[in-house]
Structure formats: C-alpha cells, structure tokens
Amino acid sequence: MTFAQSLATVEASGDATWINLAYVVSAVLFILGIRLLGSADTARKGNQLSCVGMLIAVVATLLSEGLDYQWIAGGIAVGAIIGVVAAKKVKMTAMPEMVALFNGFGGLASLLVATYEFLRVANLAPSDHDAFKTLVIFLAVAIGAVTFTGSMVAYLKLAGKISGKATLFPCQKLVNALVAIVVLVLGTVLVADLPEIGSVSLEPLEVFACLVGLTLLLGVLGVLPIGGGDMPVVIALLNSFSGLAASAAGFVIENNVLIVAGCLVGASGLILTVIMCKAMNRTLVNVLFSGFGADEAGGSGEVEGEMKPLSVEDAYYALESADSVVFIPGYGLAVAQAQHAVKELGEILEQNGCEVRHAIHPVAGRMPGHMNVLLAEADVPYEQLCEMDDVNPTISTVDVAVVIGANDVVNPAAIEDESSPIYGMPIINAHEARNVFCLKRGQGKGFSGLVNKLFFRENVRMLYGDAKETITGLVAQFKD
C-alpha cells in the first residue's frame, strides 16, 4: 500500500468516526426529547431537541460519500413543499388521518430502501449470499408494506372516504392467517436461499415480488376488520410498526442512527399501544381481531327513557349558579373547533367563582393525545387538564359535567350492559354528576356506531347544534 493510499484510509476512518459520533449525539437528543414529551410543560422543548437531533443525523449522513446530491436536493425540495402546504392547510380535525399518512409513508420508505438493496444483492454470486442481510431485508419489506397499506386503510376510515365500521367477510381470520403463513414461508425461502421446493423451481425475484404483494395485501386485510372506536390503538400500533420497519432498514443499509431512531419509535409506539389497550380494558388481540363496530346495534340496543333537549338560556342559569364544572371533550370538539370558545367559557366561570376542570379520557378523539393537543392549542392551563382516574372519585360532587362530542368514553353501557362491545372499558363517570349537559349535533350514533346510554339519563340534558356556536352562545349569555 502506498503512502497516499494509507493516508486516504486514515482520512476515511476519521470521517467515519466523526459521523458515528454525530449519530451518538443524535441518539442522545432523541432519547432526551422523548423523555421531555412525557410532560405537557416540557413537550415543546422535547420536540425541539428531537428536531435538532434529526438535523444533526441528516447533515452527518449527507457528509457520507457516494451520495447523489441532485436527487437529495430534489427530495428535500419536494418534501419541504408538501410539509409547508400540509402545515398550512390541514386542520386540527384532520390530524388523526395525517398521522396515519405519516406512519404509512414511513413504512413505504423502509419498503423502498429494502427493495433497492434486495435488487442489488440479487445480482451477487450465490457464494456471496448473506443470510442476515436477507433476513433484515425481509423484515423491512414485510413490516414496511403492512404499515403502508394498513395506514392507508386507517386514513380512509378516519377521513370518511370509506366506512369507519369494521368490515368483515366469511373466513376472514382464516384468510389472514393463510396469507401470513405464506409470507413467512416466502421469507424463509429468501433467507435460506432455497433454489427449489420439491419439483418447484424458485426464482428469487419472483419470490420477492410475491412477498411484497402479499404483505401489502396483509396490511389491508389486517385493518379492514377494525372499527372506528379502536382507531387510537391502531394508529399507535402502526406508529410502532413504522419504527420497527425503519430500524430493520437501518440494518439493511448499516446506518446506526436509523437503527436507534427506529427502535425508539417502535418501543414508544408499542408502549403507547399497551396504554391505549389498558384504557379500554381490552387486549391487543381483541382489538385486532374482534371486529368491534361491525354490529350496529351496540349490545342489546334497548335504551330506556328519552333524550331531553335544553336551551342555551336554561343551560346558562345552571352554569351561572354552579360551584364546579367539568368539561369532557371528544372528537366533536375537534370537528366544531370549539376549543377556544371552551377556554373563554372556562375563564368566565372561574371569574364567577367556579372550579373548572377538563377531564380527558386516554382514548378520547381519534388518536392518542388528540384532546390534549386541541386544548393546548387554545392555551387551556395545564393544571386544569385531569386524567380519568383523577376525576372519577369526585365526579359525584360536580354540579355540571359538560360533555362535548364524546361518546364511548362516557357511555354507562361500559359498566352496566354486559352485552355491550365496550363492557368493562373504564369510562369517565359523567352520569354520576349532579347535572350533565351533552353537546351534540343530532341524535345519531357516535363514530363507533354504539348508542350512548348516557343521553337517556334523568340528569342529562341535550344541547343540540354546533358545539362552537353553543359554547359561544353561553359566553354571550354571561357577558350580557
């Protein structure tokens, strides 16, 4: 080796050291960012730290050799344009489906990376077959494809493009199981580099094409039978899958920071999934395979009593004399964009000597943390945000519980009707409050398709109409 070659080797080694050091710094910032996201007070700082970590990782990767900067610049430009347009145009009500899209495109990116690497490896001599490399390619393809198509179905359900109810067909579980088994068989064929099974000759490219097609199909079949009420769990799970796919892609291209970041997303998404399942008192298997929401009857379907309407003026008199009020938000709050009006009403009630709290169920809305984000956007004080377990012990002493567009999370059927699909699910016990005002557009069922038995209670009154207009009307009553 000449002196020039030795010097080049040393320089390359030095560059790799600095790049890996940058990756370590990025990983530390990712971990600190996730840690800070655990509190509402520090969440913004945590997000900023994670962004800085990603910036360092991207810059370090761009300093690597062998990259085509024209394609990279084009990708950055296209991505930046899409990101800016989405940030300006997408409303808070569309955040759940936007998150589903992000999860899906993350899975698609891992699928494309693994596909390119497989095509490159397929051109190598048989003696160069690397079983581990093929294994991580298979994992990146399988998880990435399921994440992509599964997230697209979730997006269509959340956006109302297709029915949000569970879609079932005969022998569905058997079909899903057979597809999953075939996928595992094809993966084994690729990893073991089997030239044939019996008298059937196996071409790697054909096997790989079948693998991609079946995993894409599996994502669709996996999410179709999941009803709208379980969407928060599905989004959290698909978020975990996108991280696992990215981690597998990191092994494929031997990128340390992608492995670490993918593992962090995968682990945090899985933890969130478990939390969501616990909040509904259901197992993940039950969520994925029970077909919740397919039965429109929602248990027995028999409800005693009638829904009693209330005027804004009468609601004002009750709130004006109340010593304690609890707001219980649901997806209807997001649809009406009523969070700012709710904050204004809360301030007026406080000035009137009333104790104000906002009770948030873990699965309220259509994605984890949906209600927290909406209320934070309106600058509702963090100390007023309460979890279900903190509110329920004292809910019977509350003068007025104001339910805004929530359904399953306050449905007494969860604790009273054993035939209900949500029986056993922990709820906010709004029905125990002295008076309950439910803001609702009409008398239809919620997104999950279940009848809310809360609406028929003796202590419950219905405020029909747009939630924002109703809350604004209450504010006007106080000001007058």
C-alpha positions in Angstrom: 0.0 0.0 0.0 1.4 3.4 -1.0 1.6 6.4 1.4 -1.3 8.1 -0.5 -3.5 5.0 -0.1 -2.6 4.8 3.6 -3.5 8.5 4.1 -6.8 8.0 2.3 -7.6 5.1 4.5 -6.8 7.1 7.7 -8.9 10.0 6.4 -11.9 7.7 5.6 -11.6 6.2 9.1 -11.6 9.6 10.6 -14.6 10.7 8.7 -16.5 7.5 9.8 -15.6 8.3 13.4 -16.9 11.8 13.2 -20.1 10.6 11.5 -20.7 7.9 14.1 -20.0 10.5 16.9 -22.7 12.7 15.3 -25.0 9.8 15.3 -24.4 9.2 19.0 -25.2 12.8 19.7 -28.4 12.5 17.7 -29.5 9.4 19.5 -28.9 11.1 22.9 -31.1 14.0 21.8 -33.8 11.6 20.6 -33.9 9.9 24.0 -34.0 13.2 25.9 -36.7 14.5 23.5 -38.9 11.5 24.2 -38.3 11.9 27.9 -39.4 15.5 27.8 -42.5 14.6 25.8 -43.8 12.9 28.9 -44.9 16.2 30.4 -47.1 18.9 28.9 -44.9 21.6 30.4 -41.7 20.2 28.6 -43.3 18.7 25.5 -42.4 21.6 23.2 -38.8 21.6 24.3 -38.6 17.8 23.8 -39.9 18.2 20.3 -37.3 20.9 19.6 -34.5 18.7 20.9 -35.6 15.8 18.8 -35.7 18.1 15.7 -32.1 19.2 16.4 -31.1 15.5 16.8 -32.6 14.7 13.4 -30.9 17.7 11.8 -27.5 16.5 13.1 -28.2 13.0 11.8 -29.3 14.2 8.3 -26.2 16.5 8.0 -23.9 13.7 9.1 -25.4 11.3 6.6 -25.1 13.9 3.8 -21.4 14.2 4.5 -21.0 10.5 3.7 -19.5 9.6 0.4 -21.3 8.1 -2.6 -24.5 10.2 -2.4 -26.1 11.9 -5.4 -26.9 15.4 -4.1 -29.1 16.3 -7.0 -31.6 13.6 -6.1 -31.3 14.6 -2.5 -31.9 18.3 -3.1 -34.9 17.4 -5.2 -36.3 15.2 -2.5 -35.7 17.9 0.1 -37.5 20.5 -2.0 -40.5 18.2 -2.7 -40.8 17.2 0.9 -40.5 20.8 2.1 -43.2 21.9 -0.2 -45.5 19.1 0.9 -44.7 19.8 4.6 -45.4 23.5 4.3 -48.7 23.0 2.4 -49.8 20.4 4.9 -49.0 22.6 7.9 -51.0 25.5 6.4 -53.9 23.6 5.0 -54.5 20.6 7.3 -56.9 21.4 10.1 -56.7 20.0 13.7 -59.7 17.8 12.9 -57.6 16.1 10.2 -54.6 15.4 12.5 -55.6 11.7 13.1 -55.6 10.9 9.4 -52.5 13.0 8.8 -50.7 10.9 11.5 -51.9 7.8 9.7 -50.4 9.0 6.4 -47.1 9.8 8.1 -47.0 6.3 9.5 -47.8 4.9 6.1 -45.1 6.8 4.3 -42.6 5.8 6.9 -43.3 2.2 6.2 -43.2 2.8 2.4 -39.8 4.5 2.7 -38.4 1.4 4.5 -40.0 -0.9 1.9 -38.4 1.0 -0.9 -34.9 1.0 0.8 -35.1 -2.7 1.4 -36.4 -3.4 -2.2 -33.4 -1.5 -3.7 -31.0 -3.4 -1.5 -32.5 -6.7 -2.4 -32.2 -6.0 -6.1 -28.6 -5.1 -5.6 -27.9 -8.2 -3.5 -29.8 -10.4 -6.1 -27.1 -9.6 -8.7 -24.3 -11.0 -6.5 -22.9 -14.5 -6.9 -24.6 -17.3 -4.9 -21.5 -17.7 -2.8 -21.9 -14.1 -1.6 -25.4 -14.8 -0.1 -25.7 -13.2 3.4 -28.4 -14.8 5.4 -28.5 -12.0 8.0 -28.7 -9.3 5.3 -31.5 -11.1 3.6 -33.3 -11.6 6.9 -33.4 -7.8 7.7 -34.4 -7.1 4.1 -37.4 -9.5 4.6 -38.3 -7.8 7.9 -38.1 -4.3 6.5 -40.2 -5.3 3.5 -42.8 -7.2 5.5 -43.3 -4.6 8.3 -42.9 -1.7 5.9 -45.5 -3.0 3.5 -48.0 -3.9 6.2 -47.5 -0.4 7.8 -48.1 1.3 4.4 -51.3 -0.3 3.3 -52.6 -0.6 6.8 -52.1 3.1 7.4 -53.8 3.9 4.1 -56.9 2.0 5.2 -56.8 3.7 8.6 -56.5 7.1 6.7 -59.5 6.3 4.5 -61.6 5.3 7.6 -60.6 8.4 9.6 -61.2 10.7 6.7 -64.6 9.2 6.0 -63.6 8.0 2.5 -64.8 4.6 3.4 -67.0 3.3 6.3 -65.4 3.6 9.7 -67.2 0.4 10.8 -65.4 -3.0 10.9 -65.5 -4.7 7.5 -65.9 -8.4 7.8 -66.3 -11.2 5.3 -66.7 -15.0 5.7 -63.5 -16.9 6.8 -61.6 -13.6 7.2 -59.4 -14.7 10.1 -58.6 -17.9 8.2 -57.7 -15.9 5.1 -55.5 -13.5 7.1 -53.7 -16.4 8.8 -53.1 -18.2 5.5 -51.6 -15.0 3.9 -49.4 -14.5 7.0 -48.2 -18.1 6.8 -47.3 -17.8 3.1 -45.4 -14.6 3.8 -43.3 -16.4 6.5 -42.7 -19.3 4.0 -41.5 -16.9 1.3 -39.3 -15.1 3.8 -37.8 -18.4 4.8 -37.1 -19.3 1.2 -35.3 -16.0 0.6 -33.2 -16.2 3.8 -32.3 -19.8 3.3 -31.6 -19.2 -0.4 -33.6 -22.3 -1.4 -33.3 -23.0 -5.1 -36.5 -25.1 -5.2 -39.2 -26.7 -3.1 -39.8 -30.2 -4.3 -40.1 -30.0 -8.1 -40.9 -26.3 -8.0 -38.0 -24.1 -9.1 -37.8 -20.8 -7.1 -36.5 -17.6 -8.7 -35.5 -15.0 -6.1 -37.0 -12.1 -7.9 -40.4 -13.8 -8.4 -40.4 -14.9 -4.7 -39.6 -11.4 -3.7 -42.4 -9.9 -5.9 -44.9 -12.3 -4.3 -43.7 -11.4 -0.9 -44.2 -7.7 -1.5 -47.7 -8.2 -3.0 -48.9 -10.4 -0.1 -47.5 -8.2 2.6 -49.3 -5.2 1.0 -52.5 -7.3 0.9 -52.0 -8.3 4.6 -51.9 -4.7 5.7 -55.3 -4.1 4.1 -56.8 -7.3 5.4 -55.4 -6.5 8.9 -57.0 -3.1 9.3 -60.3 -3.5 7.5 -61.9 -5.6 10.3 -61.0 -2.9 12.9 -63.8 -0.5 13.8 -63.5 3.3 14.2 -63.7 3.1 18.0 -60.3 1.3 18.0 -58.5 3.8 15.7 -56.4 5.3 18.6 -54.9 1.9 19.2 -54.4 1.2 15.5 -52.6 4.5 15.0 -50.3 3.8 17.9 -49.6 0.3 16.7 -48.9 1.4 13.1 -46.6 4.1 14.5 -44.7 1.3 16.3 -44.5 -0.7 13.1 -43.1 2.3 11.1 -40.3 2.5 13.7 -39.6 -1.2 13.5 -39.5 -1.1 9.7 -37.1 1.9 9.9 -34.9 0.0 12.3 -34.8 -3.0 10.0 -33.9 -0.7 7.1 -31.1 0.7 9.2 -29.6 -2.8 9.5 -30.1 -3.2 5.7 -28.0 -0.1 4.9 -25.8 -0.3 8.0 -26.9 3.1 9.4 -26.6 3.3 13.2 -28.7 6.3 13.8 -31.6 4.8 11.7 -31.4 1.6 13.8 -31.5 3.6 17.1 -34.3 6.0 16.0 -36.4 3.2 14.6 -36.1 1.2 17.9 -37.1 4.3 19.9 -40.2 4.9 17.7 -41.0 1.2 17.8 -40.7 0.9 21.5 -42.5 4.1 22.4 -45.3 3.2 19.9 -45.7 -0.2 21.5 -45.8 1.2 25.0 -48.5 3.7 23.9 -50.4 0.8 22.3 -50.4 -1.0 25.6 -51.6 2.1 27.4 -54.4 2.5 24.9 -55.5 -1.1 25.3 -55.4 -0.8 29.1 -57.5 2.3 28.9 -60.2 0.3 27.1 -59.7 -2.8 29.3 -59.0 -4.9 26.2 -56.2 -7.0 24.9 -54.4 -6.1 21.7 -55.6 -9.4 20.2 -59.2 -8.4 21.0 -58.7 -5.0 19.3 -57.2 -6.5 16.2 -59.5 -9.5 15.7 -62.8 -8.8 17.4 -64.4 -6.8 14.6 -65.6 -4.1 17.1 -68.1 -1.8 15.5 -69.4 -4.3 12.9 -72.6 -4.7 14.9 -74.6 -1.5 14.6 -76.9 -2.5 17.5 -74.2 -1.9 20.1 -75.2 -4.6 22.6 -78.8 -5.0 23.3 -79.7 -1.8 21.5 -82.6 -1.3 24.0 -82.5 2.1 25.9 -85.0 3.2 28.4 -86.0 6.9 28.6 -85.8 9.7 26.1 -83.3 12.4 25.1 -84.4 15.6 26.7 -83.3 18.9 24.9 -82.2 22.0 26.7 -82.0 25.6 25.6 -78.8 27.7 25.8 -80.6 30.1 28.2 -81.5 27.4 30.6 -78.0 25.9 30.5 -76.7 29.4 31.3 -78.7 29.6 34.5 -77.4 26.2 35.7 -73.8 27.1 34.9 -74.1 30.6 36.4 -75.0 29.1 39.8 -72.5 26.1 39.6 -69.6 25.9 42.0 -67.8 23.2 40.0 -67.8 22.4 36.3 -66.0 19.6 34.4 -65.7 19.7 30.6 -65.3 16.3 29.0 -64.1 16.7 25.3 -64.4 14.2 22.5 -64.0 14.3 18.7 -67.0 16.6 18.4 -64.8 19.3 20.0 -62.3 18.9 17.2 -65.0 18.9 14.5 -66.5 22.1 15.7 -63.2 23.7 16.5 -64.7 24.8 19.8 -61.6 24.6 22.0 -61.1 28.4 22.0 -64.7 29.0 23.0 -64.4 26.4 25.7 -61.4 28.2 27.1 -63.2 31.5 27.1 -66.2 30.0 28.9 -63.9 28.4 31.4 -62.3 31.7 32.2 -65.7 33.3 32.7 -66.8 30.5 35.0 -63.6 30.9 37.1 -64.2 34.6 37.4 -67.6 33.7 38.7 -66.0 31.7 41.5 -66.5 28.3 39.8 -63.9 25.5 39.9 -63.2 24.4 36.3 -61.5 21.2 35.1 -61.1 19.4 31.8 -61.4 15.6 32.1 -59.6 13.7 29.3 -60.0 10.0 28.6 -56.9 8.3 27.2 -58.7 7.2 24.0 -60.8 10.4 23.6 -60.7 11.6 20.0 -59.3 9.6 17.1 -55.6 9.4 18.0 -53.7 9.3 21.3 -53.4 12.8 22.9 -55.8 14.3 20.4 -57.8 16.3 23.1 -54.6 17.4 24.9 -53.3 18.9 21.6 -56.5 20.7 20.9 -56.8 22.2 24.4 -53.1 23.1 24.5 -53.6 24.9 21.2 -56.2 27.1 22.9 -53.8 27.7 25.9 -56.0 26.0 28.4 -53.9 25.9 31.6 -52.2 22.5 32.1 -53.3 22.3 35.7 -56.9 22.2 34.6 -56.3 19.1 32.5 -57.2 16.0 34.5 -57.0 12.3 33.8 -59.9 9.9 34.2 -58.7 8.4 37.4 -58.3 11.8 39.0 -61.8 13.0 38.1 -63.9 9.9 38.8 -63.5 9.8 42.6 -65.1 13.3 42.9 -67.4 13.4 39.9 -70.5 12.9 42.1 -69.8 16.3 43.7 -69.6 18.1 40.4 -72.5 20.5 39.7 -72.4 20.3 35.9 -70.5 18.0 33.6 -70.3 19.4 30.1 -69.8 16.6 27.5 -68.6 18.0 24.2 -68.9 15.5 21.3 -67.7 12.5 23.4 -69.4 9.1 23.1 -67.9 5.8 24.1 -65.7 7.3 26.8 -68.7 8.4 28.8 -71.1 5.6 27.9 -72.6 3.9 31.0 -73.1 0.8 29.0 -69.4 0.1 29.6 -70.2 -0.6 33.3 -73.9 -1.7 33.1 -74.6 -3.6 29.9 -72.7 -6.9 29.7 -73.9 -7.4 26.1 -72.2 -4.2 25.0 -69.0 -4.4 23.0 -67.4 -1.9 25.3 -68.4 -3.6 28.6 -65.6 -3.4 31.0 -64.0 -0.4 29.4 -63.0 2.3 32.0 -65.0 5.5 31.4 -65.3 8.9 32.8 -68.4 8.6 35.1 -70.1 11.7 33.8 -73.5 10.1 34.6 -72.7 10.5 38.3 -72.5 14.3 38.1 -75.5 16.2 39.5 -76.3 17.6 36.1 -74.9 16.7 32.7 -75.1 18.8 29.5 -74.3 16.9 26.3 -73.4 19.0 23.3 -74.2 17.0 20.1 -75.1 17.9 16.5 -78.0 15.5 16.4 -79.4 12.2 17.7 -77.2 9.9 15.7 -74.7 7.4 17.0 -71.1 8.1 17.5 -68.1 7.1 15.3 -68.0 3.6 16.7 -71.7 3.0 15.9 -72.8 2.5 19.5 -75.8 4.1 21.2 -74.7 6.2 24.2 -77.0 5.4 27.1 -75.8 8.5 28.9 -78.0 10.6 26.7 -81.2 9.0 28.2 -80.4 9.5 31.9 -82.7 11.6 34.0 -80.0 14.1 35.0 -78.8 14.6 31.4 -80.0 17.3 29.0 -79.1 17.6 25.3 -77.8 20.9 23.8 -78.2 20.2 20.1 -76.3 22.1 17.4 -72.7 23.0 16.5 -70.6 22.9 19.7 -68.8 26.1 18.9 -72.0 28.0 18.4 -73.5 26.6 21.5 -70.5 27.5 23.7 -70.3 30.9 22.1 -73.9 31.4 22.9 -73.3 30.5 26.6 -70.4 33.0 26.6 -72.7 35.7 25.2 -75.2 34.9 27.9 -72.6 35.5 30.7 -71.4 38.8 29.0 -75.0 40.1 28.7 
